[in-house]
């Protein structure tokens, strides 16, 4: 096997291990983020294969240098007509993969600087138009408290808004992390990078939680059970993000009829953004908000509160519109196409 063939197979292996092992285990639990990584790599490899005519034997570290990434961004913008926000989202995913690649072998380290030097496209900032307080109230009024499903949904929505935690952080809560009998009841949240933080619970959330736990977990809850679990798979499997999307869509439609502030394309992340904005409006210190959101850097919080809901919805919607299928955890050196060798879907023109 020639040196060029060996390098091509090595990079293909790293793509597969990044998508199937590293990213889902160490980077994120978010389905949207994982889908974003896969889509970006599929588009990038498809660009190399179909528009740069890169053969498997020619697949090398030079394919991830600054000039090639910039050509790809231009192709996304002009040929695929992606918005600047989407192009920047894709660029961020490729940068994440290249950082992973650089961490695995020193000969790829220079690629990290190459990717960093690629400038994101300019975007137009718009006035923040998040969930208003009236919209949140209207949504929380929708679940039917005479049904078990309604009790579960209201409890979930109350926790989602009340803590401003990320969706997967809420879905990953186990009973043992809830301290409802403490003088100041709280929940231990495990966020990105397995970093834990403590969030105190508002009185309304505590009341809903006690009722919900009594109905869904009984008098003696299993400490290792997920608080919000899958009805199909049992208490040891957390409720899916897909189920949450269906729930929000249902309540958005009915709540919008009573309050026009409620967006029909309601997404769980809007509750997090809304709560952060409302905290700021209530005079809570930006440093405390940064801690509550689980941001490592204060600058992240500053940027977060300045982005628009429209931009965020557009980016997430773009990811969800593209069909998702997880990559099989292996690469195939026998296939003669670059996409096949990397075990990625063939790019559709």
C-alpha positions as CSV (number, residue, x, y, z in Angstrom):
1,X,0.0,0.0,0.0
2,X,1.4,3.4,-1.0
3,X,2.0,6.2,1.5
4,X,-0.8,8.3,-0.1
5,X,-3.3,5.4,0.2
6,X,-2.3,4.9,3.8
7,X,-2.9,8.5,4.6
8,X,-6.3,8.5,2.9
9,X,-7.4,5.5,4.9
10,X,-6.1,7.0,8.1
11,X,-8.2,10.2,7.6
12,X,-11.2,8.1,6.6
13,X,-10.9,6.1,9.9
14,X,-10.7,9.4,11.9
15,X,-13.9,10.7,10.3
16,X,-15.7,7.5,11.3
17,X,-14.3,7.4,14.8
18,X,-15.1,11.2,15.3
19,X,-18.8,10.7,14.3
20,X,-19.4,7.3,16.0
21,X,-17.2,7.5,19.1
22,X,-15.6,10.8,20.0
23,X,-18.3,13.3,19.3
24,X,-21.3,11.4,20.9
25,X,-19.2,10.4,23.9
26,X,-17.1,13.4,24.7
27,X,-18.5,16.4,22.8
28,X,-22.3,16.4,22.9
29,X,-25.5,14.5,23.7
30,X,-27.5,16.8,21.4
31,X,-29.1,15.1,18.4
32,X,-29.0,18.4,16.5
33,X,-25.3,19.0,17.1
34,X,-24.5,15.4,16.1
35,X,-26.6,15.8,12.9
36,X,-24.7,19.0,12.2
37,X,-21.4,17.3,12.4
38,X,-22.5,14.5,10.0
39,X,-24.1,16.9,7.5
40,X,-21.0,19.2,7.4
41,X,-18.7,16.3,6.8
42,X,-21.0,14.8,4.2
43,X,-21.1,18.1,2.4
44,X,-17.3,18.6,2.7
45,X,-16.4,15.1,1.4
46,X,-19.0,15.4,-1.4
47,X,-17.5,18.7,-2.4
48,X,-14.0,17.2,-2.6
49,X,-15.3,14.2,-4.5
50,X,-17.8,15.7,-7.0
51,X,-16.5,19.3,-7.5
52,X,-12.8,18.9,-6.9
53,X,-12.5,15.5,-8.4
54,X,-10.5,14.2,-5.5
55,X,-10.0,10.4,-5.8
56,X,-9.7,8.2,-2.7
57,X,-5.9,7.8,-3.4
58,X,-5.6,11.6,-3.4
59,X,-7.4,12.2,-0.1
60,X,-4.8,13.8,2.2
61,X,-4.2,16.4,4.8
62,X,-4.0,19.0,2.1
63,X,-7.7,18.6,1.5
64,X,-8.3,20.3,4.9
65,X,-6.1,23.3,4.3
66,X,-7.3,26.9,4.4
67,X,-7.7,27.4,0.7
68,X,-9.8,24.3,0.3
69,X,-12.1,25.2,3.2
70,X,-12.6,28.7,1.8
71,X,-13.5,27.2,-1.6
72,X,-16.0,24.9,0.1
73,X,-17.6,27.9,2.0
74,X,-17.9,29.7,-1.3
75,X,-19.5,26.6,-2.9
76,X,-22.0,26.3,-0.1
77,X,-23.0,29.9,-0.5
78,X,-23.1,30.1,-4.3
79,X,-23.9,26.6,-5.5
80,X,-26.1,25.4,-2.7
81,X,-27.4,28.8,-1.8
82,X,-26.9,28.3,1.9
83,X,-27.4,31.4,4.1
84,X,-24.4,33.0,5.9
85,X,-25.7,31.6,9.2
86,X,-25.8,28.0,7.8
87,X,-22.3,28.4,6.1
88,X,-20.9,29.5,9.5
89,X,-22.6,26.6,11.2
90,X,-21.0,24.2,8.8
91,X,-17.6,25.8,9.2
92,X,-17.8,25.4,12.9
93,X,-18.5,21.7,12.6
94,X,-15.5,21.2,10.2
95,X,-13.3,23.2,12.6
96,X,-14.4,20.8,15.4
97,X,-13.4,17.8,13.3
98,X,-10.1,19.3,12.4
99,X,-9.3,20.0,16.1
100,X,-10.0,16.3,16.7
101,X,-7.8,15.3,13.8
102,X,-4.9,17.5,15.1
103,X,-5.2,16.1,18.5
104,X,-4.7,12.6,17.2
105,X,-1.5,13.1,15.1
106,X,1.0,15.9,15.2
107,X,1.4,16.0,11.4
108,X,-2.2,17.3,11.3
109,X,-1.6,20.0,13.9
110,X,-1.0,22.8,11.4
111,X,-4.5,22.2,10.0
112,X,-6.0,23.7,13.2
113,X,-4.4,27.1,12.4
114,X,-5.4,26.8,8.8
115,X,-9.1,26.3,9.7
116,X,-9.0,29.0,12.3
117,X,-7.8,31.5,9.6
118,X,-10.9,30.9,7.6
119,X,-13.1,33.9,8.2
120,X,-16.8,33.3,8.9
121,X,-19.3,35.0,6.5
122,X,-20.8,38.3,7.7
123,X,-24.3,38.0,9.0
124,X,-26.9,40.7,9.7
125,X,-27.8,41.2,13.3
126,X,-31.5,41.7,14.0
127,X,-33.4,42.7,17.0
128,X,-33.8,39.9,19.5
129,X,-37.3,38.5,19.2
130,X,-37.5,35.7,21.7
131,X,-40.4,34.2,23.7
132,X,-42.2,36.9,25.6
133,X,-43.4,36.4,29.1
134,X,-46.9,36.2,27.8
135,X,-45.9,33.6,25.3
136,X,-44.3,31.4,28.0
137,X,-47.5,31.8,30.2
138,X,-49.7,30.8,27.2
139,X,-47.7,27.7,26.5
140,X,-47.6,26.6,30.1
141,X,-51.4,27.0,30.3
142,X,-51.9,24.4,27.5
143,X,-51.2,21.0,29.1
144,X,-54.3,19.3,30.5
145,X,-53.8,18.8,34.2
146,X,-56.5,16.2,34.3
147,X,-54.4,13.7,32.4
148,X,-51.1,12.0,33.2
149,X,-49.5,13.2,30.0
150,X,-50.6,16.8,30.7
151,X,-49.0,16.6,34.2
152,X,-45.8,15.3,32.8
153,X,-45.7,17.9,30.0
154,X,-46.3,20.8,32.3
155,X,-43.7,19.6,34.8
156,X,-41.1,19.3,32.0
157,X,-41.9,22.7,30.5
158,X,-41.8,24.3,34.0
159,X,-38.3,22.8,34.6
160,X,-37.1,23.7,31.1
161,X,-38.0,27.4,31.5
162,X,-37.4,27.7,35.2
163,X,-33.8,26.4,35.1
164,X,-32.8,27.6,31.5
165,X,-31.0,24.3,31.2
166,X,-30.2,22.7,27.8
167,X,-32.7,20.2,26.5
168,X,-30.4,17.2,27.0
169,X,-29.4,18.4,30.4
170,X,-33.1,18.2,31.5
171,X,-33.6,14.8,29.8
172,X,-30.5,13.4,31.4
173,X,-31.7,14.2,35.0
174,X,-31.9,11.1,37.2
175,X,-34.0,11.0,40.4
176,X,-30.8,10.8,42.5
177,X,-29.8,14.3,41.3
178,X,-33.0,15.9,42.7
179,X,-32.8,17.3,46.2
180,X,-36.4,18.4,46.9
181,X,-36.2,17.9,50.7
182,X,-33.2,20.3,51.0
183,X,-33.7,23.7,52.7
184,X,-33.3,25.2,49.3
185,X,-34.4,22.5,46.8
186,X,-32.1,22.1,43.9
187,X,-31.1,19.8,41.0
188,X,-27.6,18.8,40.0
189,X,-27.2,19.3,36.2
190,X,-24.5,17.6,34.1
191,X,-23.7,19.8,31.1
192,X,-21.2,19.9,28.3
193,X,-18.0,18.2,28.9
194,X,-19.6,16.3,31.9
195,X,-19.3,19.5,34.0
196,X,-21.8,19.6,36.8
197,X,-23.6,22.7,38.2
198,X,-26.3,23.2,40.8
199,X,-29.5,24.9,39.9
200,X,-32.0,25.9,42.6
201,X,-35.6,25.2,41.8
202,X,-38.5,27.8,42.0
203,X,-41.4,26.9,44.3
204,X,-43.8,26.3,41.4
205,X,-41.4,23.8,39.8
206,X,-41.0,22.0,43.1
207,X,-44.8,21.5,43.5
208,X,-45.1,20.2,40.0
209,X,-42.2,17.8,40.5
210,X,-43.6,16.3,43.7
211,X,-46.9,15.6,41.9
212,X,-45.2,14.2,38.8
213,X,-42.8,12.0,40.8
214,X,-45.6,10.5,42.9
215,X,-47.6,9.6,39.7
216,X,-44.8,8.4,37.5
217,X,-42.2,7.1,39.9
218,X,-44.3,6.0,43.0
219,X,-43.6,6.3,46.7
220,X,-40.1,4.9,46.4
221,X,-38.5,6.2,43.2
222,X,-35.5,4.4,41.7
223,X,-32.6,6.8,42.2
224,X,-31.0,5.5,39.0
225,X,-34.1,6.1,36.9
226,X,-34.4,9.0,34.5
227,X,-36.8,11.7,35.8
228,X,-38.4,12.0,32.3
229,X,-38.2,8.5,30.8
230,X,-39.3,6.8,27.7
231,X,-42.7,5.1,28.0
232,X,-41.7,2.5,25.5
233,X,-38.3,1.6,26.8
234,X,-38.8,2.2,30.6
235,X,-37.3,4.3,33.4
236,X,-33.7,3.4,32.4
237,X,-34.1,5.1,29.0
238,X,-34.5,8.9,28.9
239,X,-37.3,10.5,26.9
240,X,-36.3,11.3,23.3
241,X,-35.7,14.7,21.9
242,X,-38.1,13.7,19.1
243,X,-40.9,13.3,21.6
244,X,-40.2,16.8,23.0
245,X,-40.3,18.3,19.5
246,X,-43.8,16.7,19.0
247,X,-45.0,18.0,22.3
248,X,-43.8,21.5,21.6
249,X,-45.4,21.6,18.2
250,X,-48.7,20.5,19.6
251,X,-48.8,23.1,22.3
252,X,-47.4,25.9,20.0
253,X,-50.4,25.4,17.7
254,X,-53.0,25.6,20.4
255,X,-51.3,28.4,22.4
256,X,-50.8,30.5,19.3
257,X,-54.5,30.7,18.8
258,X,-54.8,32.5,22.2
259,X,-51.5,34.4,22.1
260,X,-50.0,35.5,18.8
261,X,-46.6,35.9,20.6
262,X,-46.2,32.1,20.6
263,X,-44.2,31.1,17.5
264,X,-45.6,28.1,15.6
265,X,-42.0,26.8,15.1
266,X,-41.4,26.6,18.8
267,X,-38.2,24.9,19.8
268,X,-36.9,23.9,23.2
269,X,-33.9,26.1,23.0
270,X,-36.1,29.2,22.9
271,X,-37.1,28.6,26.5
272,X,-33.4,28.7,27.5
273,X,-32.8,31.9,25.6
274,X,-36.1,33.4,26.9
275,X,-35.2,32.7,30.5
276,X,-31.8,34.2,30.1
277,X,-33.3,37.3,28.6
278,X,-35.9,37.6,31.3
279,X,-33.2,37.2,34.0
280,X,-31.3,40.1,32.4
281,X,-34.5,42.2,32.3
282,X,-35.1,41.4,36.0
283,X,-31.6,42.8,36.9
284,X,-29.7,39.6,37.5
285,X,-26.0,40.1,37.2
286,X,-24.6,38.9,33.8
287,X,-21.9,36.9,35.7
288,X,-24.6,35.0,37.6
289,X,-26.5,34.4,34.4
290,X,-23.4,33.0,32.8
291,X,-23.0,30.5,35.6
292,X,-26.7,29.5,35.5
293,X,-26.4,28.9,31.7
294,X,-23.3,26.7,32.2
295,X,-21.1,28.9,30.0
296,X,-17.3,28.6,30.6
297,X,-16.6,32.1,29.3
298,X,-18.4,35.4,30.0
299,X,-18.0,36.4,26.4
300,X,-20.1,33.4,25.4
301,X,-23.0,34.7,27.5
302,X,-22.6,38.2,26.0
303,X,-22.8,36.8,22.5
304,X,-25.6,34.5,23.4
305,X,-27.8,37.2,24.7
306,X,-27.1,39.3,21.5
307,X,-28.0,36.6,18.9
308,X,-31.4,36.6,17.4
309,X,-34.0,33.9,17.8
310,X,-34.6,34.0,14.1
311,X,-31.0,33.1,13.3
312,X,-31.0,30.3,15.8
313,X,-34.3,28.8,14.5
314,X,-33.0,29.0,10.9
315,X,-29.9,27.1,11.8
316,X,-31.7,24.4,13.7
317,X,-34.4,24.1,11.1
318,X,-31.8,23.7,8.4
319,X,-30.3,20.8,10.3
320,X,-33.6,19.1,10.9
321,X,-34.8,19.4,7.3
322,X,-31.9,17.3,6.1
323,X,-32.5,13.6,6.5
324,X,-30.5,12.1,9.3
325,X,-29.0,8.6,9.5
326,X,-26.3,7.7,11.9
327,X,-23.0,6.5,10.5
328,X,-22.2,2.8,10.8
329,X,-19.1,2.5,13.1
330,X,-16.6,1.3,10.5
331,X,-14.8,2.4,7.3
332,X,-14.4,0.5,4.1
333,X,-11.0,0.6,2.3
334,X,-12.3,-1.5,-0.6
335,X,-14.8,1.1,-1.9
336,X,-13.6,3.2,-4.9
337,X,-15.5,6.5,-4.0
338,X,-14.3,9.0,-1.5
339,X,-17.7,9.2,0.2
340,X,-17.9,5.4,0.5
341,X,-14.4,5.1,1.8
342,X,-15.3,7.6,4.6
343,X,-18.6,5.8,5.1
344,X,-20.6,9.0,4.3
345,X,-23.7,9.4,2.2
346,X,-23.2,10.3,-1.4
347,X,-23.9,14.0,-2.0
348,X,-27.0,14.7,-4.0
349,X,-26.8,17.6,-6.4
